Amino acid sequence: MKSMMLTGIWQMEMREVPEPVIINSKDVKIKMLVVGVCGSDIHYYTQGKIGSQVVKYPFTLGHEGAGCVVETGAAVKKVKQGDIIAIEPAMPCWKCDQCLAGRHHTCRKLRFLGCPDQAEGCLSEYIVMPEESCFPLHKGLKPDNGVISEPLAIGVYSVKQSISVKGAKIGILGFGPIGMSVMLAAKALGAETFYVTDKIDARLIIAKKEGAKLTLNPLKENVVDKILVKEPLALDVAYECCGQQEAFDQAIDLLKPGGKLMGIGIPQFDKWSMDVENTRRKEITIQFVRRQVDCVELTLELMQKGKIDISNMITHRFPFERTKDAFDLVAGYSNGVMKALIDFK
């Protein structure tokens, strides 16, 4: 079968690799239909690593995917041959202290699609996943919904961890796919007022279409001052979605006493810093987000019921053989890209 593999920094090529086979009774073999390009994929593509996770070439990326079930192990009950499914890329052990505590997203032995030293990604014609990672798409949901359910579930999880009352006023700093996922989830789960910042004007246009009260470019204006004019008592929750120290600082300045900062973005540096006076006196709660836990089904349900519309998120599509073009586009933040998808034949 064909697999699109990283072969170096900014280097990628199609290679023939062995087709995976079912080994365990709860394995599911999947023919890939659509894969999304994620910001973490781009870190590996342009940097060769995320923190201590370093690529060993050649390596296949991809963890946002939807496909068709072509074969199942003898004990599989959740899906059957022919089902179109969303793929949850995490493969926990279900036995360690973290899994038993309901934190299988921080499993001690976690394997994750497209993560170095864990599992090859889904930019291949076929993959094999455990039954627990397969979620059937029912009642009008399409493969695109399955793909977007992966980043969107992170938004749903982040919002569930941070918004306790309806009518919350929130700030989203960084409006890439994760920032947009947070906004879509927050709208569906009860937030009402949204302030969005990003350095790319095309993304701010999308945020405005989605109902942001105010959109701001930090390269052109003082985003803290402009938002606090509108909200002199400040915001309930701020989501840092771009992995930038500047945005982290702005988030703290934007929060009211007792507010919450959700750190979701993946930085390219090793250590955050913070203003001790501001965070201590305002008693800011800071929570970092590691992917998601138990939110895939809720995410699919919110899309199925029409509470989340992803039509403004998908901006570009590429055939499988042009995967590198998609990665170059996303890495360069080119042509107003929000989310690029890879289509298999």
HELIX and SHEET records of a PDB file:
HELIX    1   1 GLY A   39  GLN A   47  1                                   9    
HELIX    2   2 ASP A   97  LEU A  100  1                                   4    
HELIX    3   3 HIS A  104  THR A  106  5                                   3    
HELIX    4   4 GLU A  131  SER A  133  5                                   3    
HELIX    5   5 PRO A  143  LYS A  160  1                                  18    
HELIX    6   6 PRO A  177  LEU A  189  1                                  13    
HELIX    7   7 ASP A  201  LYS A  209  1                                   9    
HELIX    8   8 VAL A  223  LYS A  230  1                                   8    
HELIX    9   9 GLN A  245  LEU A  254  1                                  10    
HELIX   10  10 VAL A  276  ARG A  281  1                                   6    
HELIX   11  11 VAL A  296  GLN A  304  1                                   9    
HELIX   12  12 PHE A  320  ARG A  322  5                                   3    
HELIX   13  13 THR A  323  ALA A  331  1                                   9    
SHEET    1   A 3 GLN A  11  GLU A  16  0                                        
SHEET    2   A 3 LYS A   2  GLY A   8 -1                                        
SHEET    3   A 3 PHE A  59  THR A  60 -1                                        
SHEET    1   B 5 TYR A 126  PRO A 130  0                                        
SHEET    2   B 5 ASP A  27  GLY A  36 -1                                        
SHEET    3   B 5 GLU A  64  THR A  72 -1                                        
SHEET    4   B 5 ILE A  84  ILE A  87 -1                                        
SHEET    5   B 5 CYS A 134  PRO A 136 -1                                        
SHEET    1   C 4 TYR A 126  PRO A 130  0                                        
SHEET    2   C 4 ASP A  27  GLY A  36 -1                                        
SHEET    3   C 4 LYS A 339  ASP A 343 -1                                        
SHEET    4   C 4 ILE A 314  PRO A 319  1                                        
SHEET    1   D 2 LYS A  49  ILE A  50  0                                        
SHEET    2   D 2 GLN A  53  VAL A  54 -1                                        
SHEET    1   E 2 ALA A  90  MET A  91  0                                        
SHEET    2   E 2 ARG A 111  PHE A 112 -1                                        
SHEET    1   F 6 LEU A 214  LEU A 216  0                                        
SHEET    2   F 6 THR A 193  THR A 197  1                                        
SHEET    3   F 6 LYS A 169  LEU A 173  1                                        
SHEET    4   F 6 LEU A 235  GLU A 240  1                                        
SHEET    5   F 6 LEU A 255  GLY A 263  1                                        
SHEET    6   F 6 THR A 285  PHE A 288  1                                        
END                                                                             
